[in-house]
Amino acid sequence: MSAGEHFREFAELVALGLLSLSFLLTLFRFVVGPTLPDRVLALDLLVTVGIGYLAVIGVRTGFTLYLDIAIALGLVGFLATVAFARFIMSRGPAGEESIEKDQQPEAEKT
């Protein structure tokens, strides 16, 4: 093995270690996260970490198929984030208040 191959292998191991740490911290935020937007942001970051894993594994194995899967995961993750954002916006800034407004009789809304 040449010095370049040793450096690449070291860089791959460091990247996998940092991605693993990032995954654990993000999972903690997802479980603990006090609000729904915190959890949505954590899910989006989990998708990003998954893309990072796929990219590193793709470089490590030499198969370009992993990079194609990472691109597809990025598109699906983006669409899921947009869907969650629309869900949060439909609830309104105070959460359940906008749902309660819709259920009030018409005379009480004014």
N, C-alpha and C positions, 0 to 999 in steps of 0.2 A: 504494500500500500504506500502511496505517495503522501506527502505532507498535505496536499490539497484534499485527498480523500479522508484523511484523518480529521481535518478541520470540518469538512462537510458532515461527517458522522457526528462529531461533537456538537455542531450547530443544530443538527436534527434532534439530538437528545435534549439539548437545552430548550429548543422550541417546544418539544413535547412536554417537558417538565413545566415550563411556564404556562402552556395551555391547560395542563392538568390543574395547576394552582388556580388559574383563572376560572376553570370550570367549577372547582369546589367553592370558591368565593361567590360566584354567581348563583350557584345552587343554594347557598346559604341565604343570599338576598331574596331569592325566589320563595323560599320557605318562610323566612322571617318578615320580609318586606311589608311594612305596615299598610300600604295602600295598594289598590289595584294597579295604578300606573307603574308603581315600583315592580310589581310582578310581571307586567307586560314588557317593561324594559329588560328585566332579567331574562325573560324568554327570548327576546330579540338578541341579547348578548349570548345566550346559549347556542342559538343558531350560528352566530358569528364564530364562536369557539369551535363548533362542529365543522364549519368551513375551513378553519385553520387546521384542524386535525386532518381533514381530507387532503388539504394542500401539502402538508408535511408528509403524510403517508404516500401521496402521489410522487413526491420528489424522492422519497426513500426507496420506493419500489420501482420507479421508472415507468409506471403505467399512467398514461394520460387520461384514462377513463375516470380516475378519481377526481381530476380537475373538472371534467364534465359534470360529474355528480355534484361537486361543490357549487358550480354555477347554478344548477337546477335547485339545489337547496337554498341558495341565496334568493332566487326568485320566489320560491314558496315562502321563505321566511319574511320577505318584504310584503307579500300579499297578506300574510297572517298578521303582521304588525299593523298594516292599514286597516284590516278588519277589526282588530282589537281597539284601535284608536277610534274608529267610527262607533263602536259599541260604547266606549267610555264617553264620547261626546253626546251620544243619545241619552245617556243617563243624566247629563247636566253637571254643572260644577259641584252641586251639593249631593250628588248621588241619587238617592231615592226621591228627592223632592219633585223632580220633573215628572216622575211616574205618578206621584200623588196628585199633582196638578191636573193631569189628564183624567183622573178618576173623579174629580170634584164636579158637582152639577154646574151647569152653565151660569146660573145666577151668582154663584159664589166666586167665580173666576175673576169677575170685574171689580 
